[in-house]
């Protein structure tokens, strides 16, 4: 489906912004960052498995 790409892009941008804020300003890491990283990782693995043909495309 076409909705996974934009969702992954938005989460990636959010995650990069938060990681940069932690790195530059020394802010604490919240659970939201962990959740976003987990979702982006899951979507990336899903896309990779679809590309190599292990799971069918939706």
CHARMM internal coordinates of N, CA and C (Angstrom, degrees):
IC EDIT
DIST 1 N 1 CA 1.4452
DIST 1 CA 1 C 1.5239
ANGL 1 N 1 CA 1 C 109.71
DIST 1 C 2 N 1.2713
ANGL 1 CA 1 C 2 N 115.24
DIHE 1 N 1 CA 1 C 2 N 158.31
DIST 2 N 2 CA 1.4574
ANGL 1 C 2 N 2 CA 120.74
DIHE 1 CA 1 C 2 N 2 CA -174.49
DIST 2 CA 2 C 1.5233
ANGL 2 N 2 CA 2 C 113.35
DIHE 1 C 2 N 2 CA 2 C -85.02
DIST 2 C 3 N 1.3143
ANGL 2 CA 2 C 3 N 118.36
DIHE 2 N 2 CA 2 C 3 N -6.05
DIST 3 N 3 CA 1.4630
ANGL 2 C 3 N 3 CA 119.12
DIHE 2 CA 2 C 3 N 3 CA -176.59
DIST 3 CA 3 C 1.5203
ANGL 3 N 3 CA 3 C 113.16
DIHE 2 C 3 N 3 CA 3 C -84.12
DIST 3 C 4 N 1.3315
ANGL 3 CA 3 C 4 N 119.03
DIHE 3 N 3 CA 3 C 4 N -17.53
DIST 4 N 4 CA 1.4629
ANGL 3 C 4 N 4 CA 120.44
DIHE 3 CA 3 C 4 N 4 CA -177.20
DIST 4 CA 4 C 1.5146
ANGL 4 N 4 CA 4 C 112.86
DIHE 3 C 4 N 4 CA 4 C -72.33
DIST 4 C 5 N 1.3185
ANGL 4 CA 4 C 5 N 118.24
DIHE 4 N 4 CA 4 C 5 N -35.42
DIST 5 N 5 CA 1.4632
ANGL 4 C 5 N 5 CA 121.37
DIHE 4 CA 4 C 5 N 5 CA -179.63
DIST 5 CA 5 C 1.5187
ANGL 5 N 5 CA 5 C 112.98
DIHE 4 C 5 N 5 CA 5 C -61.45
DIST 5 C 6 N 1.3426
ANGL 5 CA 5 C 6 N 118.28
DIHE 5 N 5 CA 5 C 6 N -52.83
DIST 6 N 6 CA 1.4683
ANGL 5 C 6 N 6 CA 119.33
DIHE 5 CA 5 C 6 N 6 CA 178.43
DIST 6 CA 6 C 1.5259
ANGL 6 N 6 CA 6 C 113.17
DIHE 5 C 6 N 6 CA 6 C -63.30
DIST 6 C 7 N 1.3325
ANGL 6 CA 6 C 7 N 117.17
DIHE 6 N 6 CA 6 C 7 N -35.92
DIST 7 N 7 CA 1.4665
ANGL 6 C 7 N 7 CA 119.59
DIHE 6 CA 6 C 7 N 7 CA 177.90
DIST 7 CA 7 C 1.5206
ANGL 7 N 7 CA 7 C 109.69
DIHE 6 C 7 N 7 CA 7 C -63.39
DIST 7 C 8 N 1.3340
ANGL 7 CA 7 C 8 N 116.99
DIHE 7 N 7 CA 7 C 8 N -44.50
DIST 8 N 8 CA 1.4656
ANGL 7 C 8 N 8 CA 120.68
DIHE 7 CA 7 C 8 N 8 CA 178.79
DIST 8 CA 8 C 1.5254
ANGL 8 N 8 CA 8 C 110.81
DIHE 7 C 8 N 8 CA 8 C -62.96
DIST 8 C 9 N 1.3347
ANGL 8 CA 8 C 9 N 117.53
DIHE 8 N 8 CA 8 C 9 N -40.45
DIST 9 N 9 CA 1.4655
ANGL 8 C 9 N 9 CA 120.89
DIHE 8 CA 8 C 9 N 9 CA 179.04
DIST 9 CA 9 C 1.5242
ANGL 9 N 9 CA 9 C 111.57
DIHE 8 C 9 N 9 CA 9 C -63.64
DIST 9 C 10 N 1.3239
ANGL 9 CA 9 C 10 N 117.11
DIHE 9 N 9 CA 9 C 10 N -45.01
DIST 10 N 10 CA 1.4699
ANGL 9 C 10 N 10 CA 120.95
DIHE 9 CA 9 C 10 N 10 CA 179.83
DIST 10 CA 10 C 1.5225
ANGL 10 N 10 CA 10 C 110.34
DIHE 9 C 10 N 10 CA 10 C -63.37
DIST 10 C 11 N 1.3277
ANGL 10 CA 10 C 11 N 117.42
DIHE 10 N 10 CA 10 C 11 N -44.83
DIST 11 N 11 CA 1.4620
ANGL 10 C 11 N 11 CA 119.99
DIHE 10 CA 10 C 11 N 11 CA 178.62
DIST 11 CA 11 C 1.5226
ANGL 11 N 11 CA 11 C 111.78
DIHE 10 C 11 N 11 CA 11 C -65.00
DIST 11 C 12 N 1.3142
ANGL 11 CA 11 C 12 N 117.57
DIHE 11 N 11 CA 11 C 12 N -36.79
DIST 12 N 12 CA 1.4679
ANGL 11 C 12 N 12 CA 120.63
DIHE 11 CA 11 C 12 N 12 CA 178.36
DIST 12 CA 12 C 1.5230
ANGL 12 N 12 CA 12 C 111.31
DIHE 11 C 12 N 12 CA 12 C -64.95
DIST 12 C 13 N 1.3280
ANGL 12 CA 12 C 13 N 116.75
DIHE 12 N 12 CA 12 C 13 N -43.14
DIST 13 N 13 CA 1.4652
ANGL 12 C 13 N 13 CA 120.48
DIHE 12 CA 12 C 13 N 13 CA 178.57
DIST 13 CA 13 C 1.5246
ANGL 13 N 13 CA 13 C 110.19
DIHE 12 C 13 N 13 CA 13 C -63.69
DIST 13 C 14 N 1.3274
ANGL 13 CA 13 C 14 N 117.51
DIHE 13 N 13 CA 13 C 14 N -44.43
DIST 14 N 14 CA 1.4659
ANGL 13 C 14 N 14 CA 121.46
DIHE 13 CA 13 C 14 N 14 CA 178.51
DIST 14 CA 14 C 1.5239
ANGL 14 N 14 CA 14 C 110.69
DIHE 13 C 14 N 14 CA 14 C -61.30
DIST 14 C 15 N 1.3137
ANGL 14 CA 14 C 15 N 116.07
DIHE 14 N 14 CA 14 C 15 N -46.00
DIST 15 N 15 CA 1.4552
ANGL 14 C 15 N 15 CA 120.43
DIHE 14 CA 14 C 15 N 15 CA -178.89
DIST 15 CA 15 C 1.5244
ANGL 15 N 15 CA 15 C 111.52
DIHE 14 C 15 N 15 CA 15 C -63.52
DIST 15 C 16 N 1.3249
ANGL 15 CA 15 C 16 N 117.64
DIHE 15 N 15 CA 15 C 16 N -43.06
DIST 16 N 16 CA 1.4695
ANGL 15 C 16 N 16 CA 121.09
DIHE 15 CA 15 C 16 N 16 CA 178.05
DIST 16 CA 16 C 1.5216
ANGL 16 N 16 CA 16 C 111.31
DIHE 15 C 16 N 16 CA 16 C -62.67
DIST 16 C 17 N 1.3261
ANGL 16 CA 16 C 17 N 116.60
DIHE 16 N 16 CA 16 C 17 N -41.56
DIST 17 N 17 CA 1.4625
ANGL 16 C 17 N 17 CA 120.85
DIHE 16 CA 16 C 17 N 17 CA 178.34
DIST 17 CA 17 C 1.5240
ANGL 17 N 17 CA 17 C 110.49
DIHE 16 C 17 N 17 CA 17 C -61.06
DIST 17 C 18 N 1.3192
ANGL 17 CA 17 C 18 N 117.28
DIHE 17 N 17 CA 17 C 18 N -45.59
DIST 18 N 18 CA 1.4621
ANGL 17 C 18 N 18 CA 120.75
DIHE 17 CA 17 C 18 N 18 CA -178.56
DIST 18 CA 18 C 1.5273
ANGL 18 N 18 CA 18 C 111.61
DIHE 17 C 18 N 18 CA 18 C -67.42
DIST 18 C 19 N 1.3248
ANGL 18 CA 18 C 19 N 116.74
DIHE 18 N 18 CA 18 C 19 N -40.49
DIST 19 N 19 CA 1.4647
ANGL 18 C 19 N 19 CA 119.47
DIHE 18 CA 18 C 19 N 19 CA 179.54
DIST 19 CA 19 C 1.5262
ANGL 19 N 19 CA 19 C 110.38
DIHE 18 C 19 N 19 CA 19 C -65.34
DIST 19 C 20 N 1.3280
ANGL 19 CA 19 C 20 N 117.43
DIHE 19 N 19 CA 19 C 20 N -40.21
DIST 20 N 20 CA 1.4677
ANGL 19 C 20 N 20 CA 120.07
DIHE 19 CA 19 C 20 N 20 CA 176.13
DIST 20 CA 20 C 1.5227
ANGL 20 N 20 CA 20 C 111.31
DIHE 19 C 20 N 20 CA 20 C -63.26
DIST 20 C 21 N 1.3279
ANGL 20 CA 20 C 21 N 117.48
DIHE 20 N 20 CA 20 C 21 N -39.99
DIST 21 N 21 CA 1.4623
ANGL 20 C 21 N 21 CA 120.37
DIHE 20 CA 20 C 21 N 21 CA 178.06
DIST 21 CA 21 C 1.5252
ANGL 21 N 21 CA 21 C 110.84
DIHE 20 C 21 N 21 CA 21 C -63.24
DIST 21 C 22 N 1.3176
ANGL 21 CA 21 C 22 N 116.93
DIHE 21 N 21 CA 21 C 22 N -40.28
DIST 22 N 22 CA 1.4648
ANGL 21 C 22 N 22 CA 120.34
DIHE 21 CA 21 C 22 N 22 CA 177.58
DIST 22 CA 22 C 1.5225
ANGL 22 N 22 CA 22 C 110.18
DIHE 21 C 22 N 22 CA 22 C -64.61
DIST 22 C 23 N 1.3174
ANGL 22 CA 22 C 23 N 116.53
DIHE 22 N 22 CA 22 C 23 N -43.24
DIST 23 N 23 CA 1.4601
ANGL 22 C 23 N 23 CA 120.74
DIHE 22 CA 22 C 23 N 23 CA -177.56
DIST 23 CA 23 C 1.5240
ANGL 23 N 23 CA 23 C 111.66
DIHE 22 C 23 N 23 CA 23 C -68.71
DIST 23 C 24 N 1.3349
ANGL 23 CA 23 C 24 N 117.61
DIHE 23 N 23 CA 23 C 24 N -44.52
DIST 24 N 24 CA 1.4644
ANGL 23 C 24 N 24 CA 121.03
DIHE 23 CA 23 C 24 N 24 CA -175.41
DIST 24 CA 24 C 1.5200
ANGL 24 N 24 CA 24 C 111.88
DIHE 23 C 24 N 24 CA 24 C -77.45
DIST 24 C 25 N 1.3292
ANGL 24 CA 24 C 25 N 116.88
DIHE 24 N 24 CA 24 C 25 N -46.76
DIST 25 N 25 CA 1.4643
ANGL 24 C 25 N 25 CA 120.50
DIHE 24 CA 24 C 25 N 25 CA -172.99
DIST 25 CA 25 C 1.5200
ANGL 25 N 25 CA 25 C 113.63
DIHE 24 C 25 N 25 CA 25 C -99.76
DIST 25 C 26 N 1.3015
ANGL 25 CA 25 C 26 N 118.21
DIHE 25 N 25 CA 25 C 26 N -4.18
DIST 26 N 26 CA 1.4570
ANGL 25 C 26 N 26 CA 121.01
DIHE 25 CA 25 C 26 N 26 CA 179.41
DIST 26 CA 26 C 1.5146
ANGL 26 N 26 CA 26 C 112.89
DIHE 25 C 26 N 26 CA 26 C 68.53
DIST 26 C 27 N 1.3259
ANGL 26 CA 26 C 27 N 117.81
DIHE 26 N 26 CA 26 C 27 N 29.42
DIST 27 N 27 CA 1.4582
ANGL 26 C 27 N 27 CA 121.65
DIHE 26 CA 26 C 27 N 27 CA 179.91
DIST 27 CA 27 C 1.5297
ANGL 27 N 27 CA 27 C 110.03
DIHE 26 C 27 N 27 CA 27 C -70.98
DIST 27 C 28 N 1.3290
ANGL 27 CA 27 C 28 N 115.34
DIHE 27 N 27 CA 27 C 28 N 162.62
DIST 28 N 28 CA 1.4548
ANGL 27 C 28 N 28 CA 119.93
DIHE 27 CA 27 C 28 N 28 CA 178.47
DIST 28 CA 28 C 1.5223
ANGL 28 N 28 CA 28 C 110.54
DIHE 27 C 28 N 28 CA 28 C -80.85
DIST 28 C 29 N 1.3197
ANGL 28 CA 28 C 29 N 115.64
DIHE 28 N 28 CA 28 C 29 N 150.44
DIST 29 N 29 CA 1.4591
ANGL 28 C 29 N 29 CA 120.24
DIHE 28 CA 28 C 29 N 29 CA 178.45
DIST 29 CA 29 C 1.5216
ANGL 29 N 29 CA 29 C 108.97
DIHE 28 C 29 N 29 CA 29 C -85.24
DIST 29 C 30 N 1.3230
ANGL 29 CA 29 C 30 N 116.31
DIHE 29 N 29 CA 29 C 30 N 126.58
DIST 30 N 30 CA 1.4608
ANGL 29 C 30 N 30 CA 120.59
DIHE 29 CA 29 C 30 N 30 CA -179.73
DIST 30 CA 30 C 1.5225
ANGL 30 N 30 CA 30 C 110.65
DIHE 29 C 30 N 30 CA 30 C -96.28
DIST 30 C 31 N 1.3185
ANGL 30 CA 30 C 31 N 115.39
DIHE 30 N 30 CA 30 C 31 N 170.68
DIST 31 N 31 CA 1.4633
ANGL 30 C 31 N 31 CA 119.57
DIHE 30 CA 30 C 31 N 31 CA 178.53
DIST 31 CA 31 C 1.5247
ANGL 31 N 31 CA 31 C 111.29
DIHE 30 C 31 N 31 CA 31 C -68.83
DIST 31 C 32 N 1.3451
ANGL 31 CA 31 C 32 N 117.93
DIHE 31 N 31 CA 31 C 32 N -24.46
DIST 32 N 32 CA 1.4671
ANGL 31 C 32 N 32 CA 120.72
DIHE 31 CA 31 C 32 N 32 CA 177.74
DIST 32 CA 32 C 1.5217
ANGL 32 N 32 CA 32 C 111.21
DIHE 31 C 32 N 32 CA 32 C -61.53
DIST 32 C 33 N 1.3159
ANGL 32 CA 32 C 33 N 117.02
DIHE 32 N 32 CA 32 C 33 N -38.52
DIST 33 N 33 CA 1.4622
ANGL 32 C 33 N 33 CA 120.47
DIHE 32 CA 32 C 33 N 33 CA 179.13
DIST 33 CA 33 C 1.5231
ANGL 33 N 33 CA 33 C 110.00
DIHE 32 C 33 N 33 CA 33 C -66.47
DIST 33 C 34 N 1.3147
ANGL 33 CA 33 C 34 N 116.70
DIHE 33 N 33 CA 33 C 34 N -42.07
DIST 34 N 34 CA 1.4621
ANGL 33 C 34 N 34 CA 120.29
DIHE 33 CA 33 C 34 N 34 CA 177.56
DIST 34 CA 34 C 1.5172
ANGL 34 N 34 CA 34 C 112.09
DIHE 33 C 34 N 34 CA 34 C -62.43
DIST 34 C 35 N 1.3257
ANGL 34 CA 34 C 35 N 116.65
DIHE 34 N 34 CA 34 C 35 N -41.31
DIST 35 N 35 CA 1.4652
ANGL 34 C 35 N 35 CA 121.01
DIHE 34 CA 34 C 35 N 35 CA 178.42
DIST 35 CA 35 C 1.5226
ANGL 35 N 35 CA 35 C 110.25
DIHE 34 C 35 N 35 CA 35 C -65.42
DIST 35 C 36 N 1.3311
ANGL 35 CA 35 C 36 N 117.13
DIHE 35 N 35 CA 35 C 36 N -45.03
DIST 36 N 36 CA 1.4666
ANGL 35 C 36 N 36 CA 120.69
DIHE 35 CA 35 C 36 N 36 CA 179.69
DIST 36 CA 36 C 1.5257
ANGL 36 N 36 CA 36 C 110.77
DIHE 35 C 36 N 36 CA 36 C -62.75
DIST 36 C 37 N 1.3191
ANGL 36 CA 36 C 37 N 117.37
DIHE 36 N 36 CA 36 C 37 N -41.80
DIST 37 N 37 CA 1.4658
ANGL 36 C 37 N 37 CA 120.49
DIHE 36 CA 36 C 37 N 37 CA 178.81
DIST 37 CA 37 C 1.5257
ANGL 37 N 37 CA 37 C 110.75
DIHE 36 C 37 N 37 CA 37 C -63.54
DIST 37 C 38 N 1.3264
ANGL 37 CA 37 C 38 N 117.04
DIHE 37 N 37 CA 37 C 38 N -40.15
DIST 38 N 38 CA 1.4608
ANGL 37 C 38 N 38 CA 121.10
DIHE 37 CA 37 C 38 N 38 CA 178.85
DIST 38 CA 38 C 1.5259
ANGL 38 N 38 CA 38 C 111.19
DIHE 37 C 38 N 38 CA 38 C -64.83
DIST 38 C 39 N 1.3252
ANGL 38 CA 38 C 39 N 117.66
DIHE 38 N 38 CA 38 C 39 N -41.75
DIST 39 N 39 CA 1.4658
ANGL 38 C 39 N 39 CA 121.63
DIHE 38 CA 38 C 39 N 39 CA 179.30
DIST 39 CA 39 C 1.5261
ANGL 39 N 39 CA 39 C 110.67
DIHE 38 C 39 N 39 CA 39 C -65.62
DIST 39 C 40 N 1.3287
ANGL 39 CA 39 C 40 N 117.18
DIHE 39 N 39 CA 39 C 40 N -44.76
DIST 40 N 40 CA 1.4694
ANGL 39 C 40 N 40 CA 120.28
DIHE 39 CA 39 C 40 N 40 CA 179.16
DIST 40 CA 40 C 1.5275
ANGL 40 N 40 CA 40 C 110.29
DIHE 39 C 40 N 40 CA 40 C -63.33
DIST 40 C 41 N 1.3173
ANGL 40 CA 40 C 41 N 117.44
DIHE 40 N 40 CA 40 C 41 N -40.75
DIST 41 N 41 CA 1.4616
ANGL 40 C 41 N 41 CA 120.88
DIHE 40 CA 40 C 41 N 41 CA 177.03
DIST 41 CA 41 C 1.5255
ANGL 41 N 41 CA 41 C 110.70
DIHE 40 C 41 N 41 CA 41 C -61.83
DIST 41 C 42 N 1.3248
ANGL 41 CA 41 C 42 N 116.78
DIHE 41 N 41 CA 41 C 42 N -45.12
DIST 42 N 42 CA 1.4623
ANGL 41 C 42 N 42 CA 120.38
DIHE 41 CA 41 C 42 N 42 CA 179.08
DIST 42 CA 42 C 1.5153
ANGL 42 N 42 CA 42 C 112.65
DIHE 41 C 42 N 42 CA 42 C -61.67
DIST 42 C 43 N 1.3269
ANGL 42 CA 42 C 43 N 116.64
DIHE 42 N 42 CA 42 C 43 N -44.20
DIST 43 N 43 CA 1.4632
ANGL 42 C 43 N 43 CA 120.05
DIHE 42 CA 42 C 43 N 43 CA 178.53
DIST 43 CA 43 C 1.5272
ANGL 43 N 43 CA 43 C 111.38
DIHE 42 C 43 N 43 CA 43 C -64.92
DIST 43 C 44 N 1.3179
ANGL 43 CA 43 C 44 N 117.14
DIHE 43 N 43 CA 43 C 44 N -38.80
DIST 44 N 44 CA 1.4677
ANGL 43 C 44 N 44 CA 120.56
DIHE 43 CA 43 C 44 N 44 CA 179.01
DIST 44 CA 44 C 1.5227
ANGL 44 N 44 CA 44 C 111.32
DIHE 43 C 44 N 44 CA 44 C -63.79
DIST 44 C 45 N 1.3249
ANGL 44 CA 44 C 45 N 116.43
DIHE 44 N 44 CA 44 C 45 N -43.73
DIST 45 N 45 CA 1.4650
ANGL 44 C 45 N 45 CA 120.07
DIHE 44 CA 44 C 45 N 45 CA 178.23
DIST 45 CA 45 C 1.5237
ANGL 45 N 45 CA 45 C 110.31
DIHE 44 C 45 N 45 CA 45 C -64.36
DIST 45 C 46 N 1.3328
ANGL 45 CA 45 C 46 N 116.43
DIHE 45 N 45 CA 45 C 46 N -41.34
DIST 46 N 46 CA 1.4589
ANGL 45 C 46 N 46 CA 121.05
DIHE 45 CA 45 C 46 N 46 CA 179.18
DIST 46 CA 46 C 1.5319
ANGL 46 N 46 CA 46 C 110.73
DIHE 45 C 46 N 46 CA 46 C -59.99
DIST 46 C 47 N 1.3403
ANGL 46 CA 46 C 47 N 116.99
DIHE 46 N 46 CA 46 C 47 N -47.62
DIST 47 N 47 CA 1.4659
ANGL 46 C 47 N 47 CA 120.92
DIHE 46 CA 46 C 47 N 47 CA 179.35
DIST 47 CA 47 C 1.5288
ANGL 47 N 47 CA 47 C 110.94
DIHE 46 C 47 N 47 CA 47 C -61.08
DIST 47 C 48 N 1.3249
ANGL 47 CA 47 C 48 N 116.59
DIHE 47 N 47 CA 47 C 48 N -41.52
DIST 48 N 48 CA 1.4539
ANGL 47 C 48 N 48 CA 120.25
DIHE 47 CA 47 C 48 N 48 CA -178.46
DIST 48 CA 48 C 1.5332
ANGL 48 N 48 CA 48 C 110.76
DIHE 47 C 48 N 48 CA 48 C -64.92
DIST 48 C 49 N 1.3182
ANGL 48 CA 48 C 49 N 117.37
DIHE 48 N 48 CA 48 C 49 N -42.57
DIST 49 N 49 CA 1.4622
ANGL 48 C 49 N 49 CA 120.61
DIHE 48 CA 48 C 49 N 49 CA 179.08
DIST 49 CA 49 C 1.5223
ANGL 49 N 49 CA 49 C 111.57
DIHE 48 C 49 N 49 CA 49 C -66.05
DIST 49 C 50 N 1.3276
ANGL 49 CA 49 C 50 N 117.51
DIHE 49 N 49 CA 49 C 50 N -33.86
DIST 50 N 50 CA 1.4655
ANGL 49 C 50 N 50 CA 120.74
DIHE 49 CA 49 C 50 N 50 CA 175.71
DIST 50 CA 50 C 1.5243
ANGL 50 N 50 CA 50 C 110.99
DIHE 49 C 50 N 50 CA 50 C -67.20
DIST 50 C 51 N 1.3173
ANGL 50 CA 50 C 51 N 116.72
DIHE 50 N 50 CA 50 C 51 N -40.53
DIST 51 N 51 CA 1.4680
ANGL 50 C 51 N 51 CA 120.49
DIHE 50 CA 50 C 51 N 51 CA -177.67
DIST 51 CA 51 C 1.5215
ANGL 51 N 51 CA 51 C 112.50
DIHE 50 C 51 N 51 CA 51 C -65.44
DIST 51 C 52 N 1.3298
ANGL 51 CA 51 C 52 N 116.98
DIHE 51 N 51 CA 51 C 52 N -38.33
DIST 52 N 52 CA 1.4638
ANGL 51 C 52 N 52 CA 119.25
DIHE 51 CA 51 C 52 N 52 CA -179.45
DIST 52 CA 52 C 1.5220
ANGL 52 N 52 CA 52 C 111.96
DIHE 51 C 52 N 52 CA 52 C -85.70
DIST 52 C 53 N 1.3260
ANGL 52 CA 52 C 53 N 118.27
DIHE 52 N 52 CA 52 C 53 N -4.77
DIST 53 N 53 CA 1.4542
ANGL 52 C 53 N 53 CA 122.08
DIHE 52 CA 52 C 53 N 53 CA 173.83
DIST 53 CA 53 C 1.5106
ANGL 53 N 53 CA 53 C 115.93
DIHE 52 C 53 N 53 CA 53 C 88.38
DIST 53 C 54 N 1.3304
ANGL 53 CA 53 C 54 N 117.93
DIHE 53 N 53 CA 53 C 54 N 12.87
DIST 54 N 54 CA 1.4631
ANGL 53 C 54 N 54 CA 120.28
DIHE 53 CA 53 C 54 N 54 CA 179.39
DIST 54 CA 54 C 1.5325
ANGL 54 N 54 CA 54 C 110.61
DIHE 53 C 54 N 54 CA 54 C -72.45
DIST 54 C 55 N 1.3162
ANGL 54 CA 54 C 55 N 117.18
DIHE 54 N 54 CA 54 C 55 N -38.97
DIST 55 N 55 CA 1.4633
ANGL 54 C 55 N 55 CA 120.69
DIHE 54 CA 54 C 55 N 55 CA 174.79
DIST 55 CA 55 C 1.5260
ANGL 55 N 55 CA 55 C 108.17
DIHE 54 C 55 N 55 CA 55 C -119.42
DIST 55 C 56 N 1.3298
ANGL 55 CA 55 C 56 N 117.70
DIHE 55 N 55 CA 55 C 56 N 148.03
DIST 56 N 56 CA 1.4634
ANGL 55 C 56 N 56 CA 119.82
DIHE 55 CA 55 C 56 N 56 CA -178.81
DIST 56 CA 56 C 1.5282
ANGL 56 N 56 CA 56 C 111.58
DIHE 55 C 56 N 56 CA 56 C -72.58
DIST 56 C 57 N 1.3262
ANGL 56 CA 56 C 57 N 115.50
DIHE 56 N 56 CA 56 C 57 N 150.22
DIST 57 N 57 CA 1.4589
ANGL 56 C 57 N 57 CA 120.04
DIHE 56 CA 56 C 57 N 57 CA 176.81
DIST 57 CA 57 C 1.5163
ANGL 57 N 57 CA 57 C 109.53
DIHE 56 C 57 N 57 CA 57 C -72.70
DIST 57 C 58 N 1.3133
ANGL 57 CA 57 C 58 N 116.26
DIHE 57 N 57 CA 57 C 58 N 142.41
DIST 58 N 58 CA 1.4669
ANGL 57 C 58 N 58 CA 120.52
DIHE 57 CA 57 C 58 N 58 CA 179.75
DIST 58 CA 58 C 1.4984
ANGL 58 N 58 CA 58 C 111.54
DIHE 57 C 58 N 58 CA 58 C -85.60
END
COOR INIT
IC SEED 1 N 1 CA 1 C
IC BUILD
